[in-house]
Amino acid sequence: MHIREETAERHTLAVIVDNEPGILARIAGLFTARGYNIESLTVSEITADKAVSRITIVTSAGPATLEQIVAQLDRLVPVHRVHDLTAEGDHVERELAMVKVRGTGDHRIEALRLADVYRARVVDATTSSFVFEVTGGRAKIDKFVELMAEVGLIEVARTGIVAIARGSEAA
């Protein structure tokens, strides 16, 4: 018997759901029970009456596993629809990070210079530290954090990926 291994690829899913108690736990439970990993998860209400939410999930899976994930999400009652933004074509992904850095003397000047290069905004400053807000793709934020580690990184908080399909159609 030959077991074929799937090559895992990173996929971004947009799941449109009724905004009701427990739906996030049910979706997370679906992933946990089957041993699927969630790399990033964001949720927000998307209608004025707050009745519908959009859950953006980033996961890595092979084609067969991803097909199972989408089918199982589609079967959940409060789920309206599931879109694999990665498979459906062009989409835009962004993440926000807040990065706290020590900043005195030359390290302060270097932190500000790097922040300027990465278009990070200073959202808080003291005489001994900064909090920067940086948005962009995962690679940009990873590199900014890596560079700030050399200057005096204290702490990082990240939102997770938000994504939307390009073009005139809704997900």
C-alpha positions as CSV (number, residue, x, y, z in Angstrom):
1,M,0.0,0.0,0.0
2,H,1.4,3.4,-1.0
3,I,0.3,6.5,0.9
4,R,0.4,9.6,-1.1
5,E,1.5,12.7,0.7
6,E,-0.1,16.0,-0.1
7,T,1.9,19.2,-0.6
8,A,0.5,21.8,1.8
9,E,-0.1,25.2,0.4
10,R,-1.1,28.4,2.3
11,H,-4.7,29.3,1.6
12,T,-6.8,32.3,2.7
13,L,-10.5,31.5,3.3
14,A,-13.3,34.1,3.7
15,V,-16.2,32.6,5.6
16,I,-19.4,34.6,5.7
17,V,-21.6,33.6,8.8
18,D,-24.6,34.6,10.8
19,N,-23.2,36.6,13.8
20,E,-24.5,34.4,16.6
21,P,-22.9,33.1,19.9
22,G,-20.7,30.1,19.5
23,I,-20.1,30.2,15.7
24,L,-16.4,31.0,16.1
25,A,-16.0,28.2,18.6
26,R,-17.7,25.8,16.2
27,I,-15.5,26.7,13.4
28,A,-12.3,26.6,15.5
29,G,-13.6,23.2,16.9
30,L,-14.0,21.9,13.3
31,F,-10.3,22.6,12.7
32,T,-9.1,21.3,16.0
33,A,-11.1,18.0,15.9
34,R,-9.6,17.2,12.5
35,G,-6.1,18.2,13.3
36,Y,-6.1,21.2,10.9
37,N,-4.0,24.2,11.9
38,I,-5.2,27.8,11.8
39,E,-2.3,30.1,11.1
40,S,-4.3,33.3,11.3
41,L,-7.9,34.1,12.2
42,T,-9.8,37.5,12.1
43,V,-13.4,38.2,12.6
44,S,-15.6,41.3,12.1
45,E,-19.2,42.3,11.6
46,I,-19.8,43.3,8.0
47,T,-23.5,44.5,7.9
48,A,-25.0,47.6,9.4
49,D,-27.4,45.5,11.6
50,K,-24.5,43.4,12.9
51,A,-26.2,40.2,11.8
52,V,-23.5,38.9,9.5
53,S,-19.8,38.5,10.2
54,R,-16.8,37.7,8.0
55,I,-14.2,35.3,9.3
56,T,-10.8,35.3,7.5
57,I,-8.9,32.1,8.1
58,V,-5.3,31.4,6.9
59,T,-4.4,27.7,6.8
60,S,-2.0,25.4,5.1
61,A,-3.3,22.3,3.5
62,G,-3.0,20.0,0.4
63,P,-5.8,20.1,-2.2
64,A,-7.8,17.1,-0.8
65,T,-7.6,18.4,2.8
66,L,-8.5,21.9,1.7
67,E,-11.5,20.5,-0.2
68,Q,-12.6,18.7,3.0
69,I,-12.2,21.9,5.1
70,V,-14.3,24.0,2.7
71,A,-17.0,21.2,2.5
72,Q,-17.2,20.9,6.3
73,L,-17.4,24.7,6.7
74,D,-20.1,24.8,4.1
75,R,-22.2,22.2,6.1
76,L,-22.3,24.3,9.2
77,V,-25.8,25.9,9.5
78,P,-24.9,29.5,10.2
79,V,-22.3,29.6,7.3
80,H,-23.7,31.5,4.3
81,R,-20.7,30.8,2.0
82,V,-17.0,29.9,2.0
83,H,-14.5,31.4,-0.5
84,D,-11.0,30.2,-1.0
85,L,-9.5,33.6,-2.0
86,T,-6.2,31.9,-2.9
87,A,-7.8,29.5,-5.4
88,E,-10.4,32.1,-6.7
89,G,-7.7,34.5,-8.0
90,D,-6.2,37.8,-7.2
91,H,-6.9,39.2,-3.7
92,V,-5.3,41.7,-1.3
93,E,-4.0,40.6,2.1
94,R,-2.9,43.0,4.9
95,E,-2.0,42.7,8.5
96,L,-1.5,45.3,11.2
97,A,1.2,45.1,13.9
98,M,2.0,47.2,16.9
99,V,5.7,47.0,17.7
100,K,7.2,48.3,21.0
101,V,10.9,49.2,20.8
102,R,13.3,50.7,23.3
103,G,14.6,54.0,22.1
104,T,17.4,55.9,23.6
105,G,20.5,57.5,22.0
106,D,21.6,56.1,18.6
107,H,19.0,53.3,18.9
108,R,16.3,55.9,19.0
109,I,17.5,57.5,15.8
110,E,17.9,54.1,14.1
111,A,14.4,53.0,15.2
112,L,12.8,56.1,13.7
113,R,14.9,55.8,10.5
114,L,13.7,52.2,10.0
115,A,10.1,53.1,10.8
116,D,10.3,55.7,8.1
117,V,11.6,53.2,5.6
118,Y,8.8,50.8,6.4
119,R,6.2,53.5,6.6
120,A,5.4,52.7,10.2
121,R,3.7,55.4,12.3
122,V,4.6,56.3,15.8
123,V,1.4,55.8,17.9
124,D,3.0,56.2,21.3
125,A,6.3,57.6,22.5
126,T,8.1,58.1,25.8
127,T,11.7,59.2,26.5
128,S,12.7,55.5,26.5
129,S,10.4,53.7,24.0
130,F,8.2,53.9,21.0
131,V,5.1,52.0,19.8
132,F,5.0,51.8,16.0
133,E,2.0,50.8,13.9
134,V,2.9,49.1,10.7
135,T,0.6,47.6,8.1
136,G,1.3,45.5,5.0
137,G,1.9,42.0,3.9
138,R,3.2,39.3,6.2
139,A,6.8,39.5,4.8
140,K,7.0,43.2,5.3
141,I,5.9,43.0,9.0
142,D,8.2,40.0,9.6
143,K,11.2,42.0,8.3
144,F,10.3,45.1,10.3
145,V,10.1,43.1,13.5
146,E,13.4,41.3,12.7
147,L,15.1,44.7,12.2
148,M,13.6,46.2,15.3
149,A,15.0,43.2,17.3
150,E,18.4,44.5,16.5
151,V,17.5,48.0,17.8
152,G,15.7,46.9,21.0
153,L,12.4,45.1,20.4
154,I,10.3,44.8,23.5
155,E,6.9,43.4,22.4
156,V,4.8,42.7,19.3
157,A,1.0,42.5,18.8
158,R,-0.4,41.4,15.4
159,T,-3.9,41.4,14.1
160,G,-3.7,38.5,11.8
161,I,-4.5,38.6,8.0
162,V,-7.5,40.4,6.6
163,A,-8.1,39.7,2.9
164,I,-10.5,40.7,0.1
165,A,-10.9,39.6,-3.5
166,R,-9.9,42.1,-6.2
167,G,-12.4,43.2,-8.7
168,S,-16.1,44.3,-8.6
169,E,-17.6,41.1,-7.1
170,A,-18.2,40.5,-3.4
171,A,-16.9,37.4,-1.7
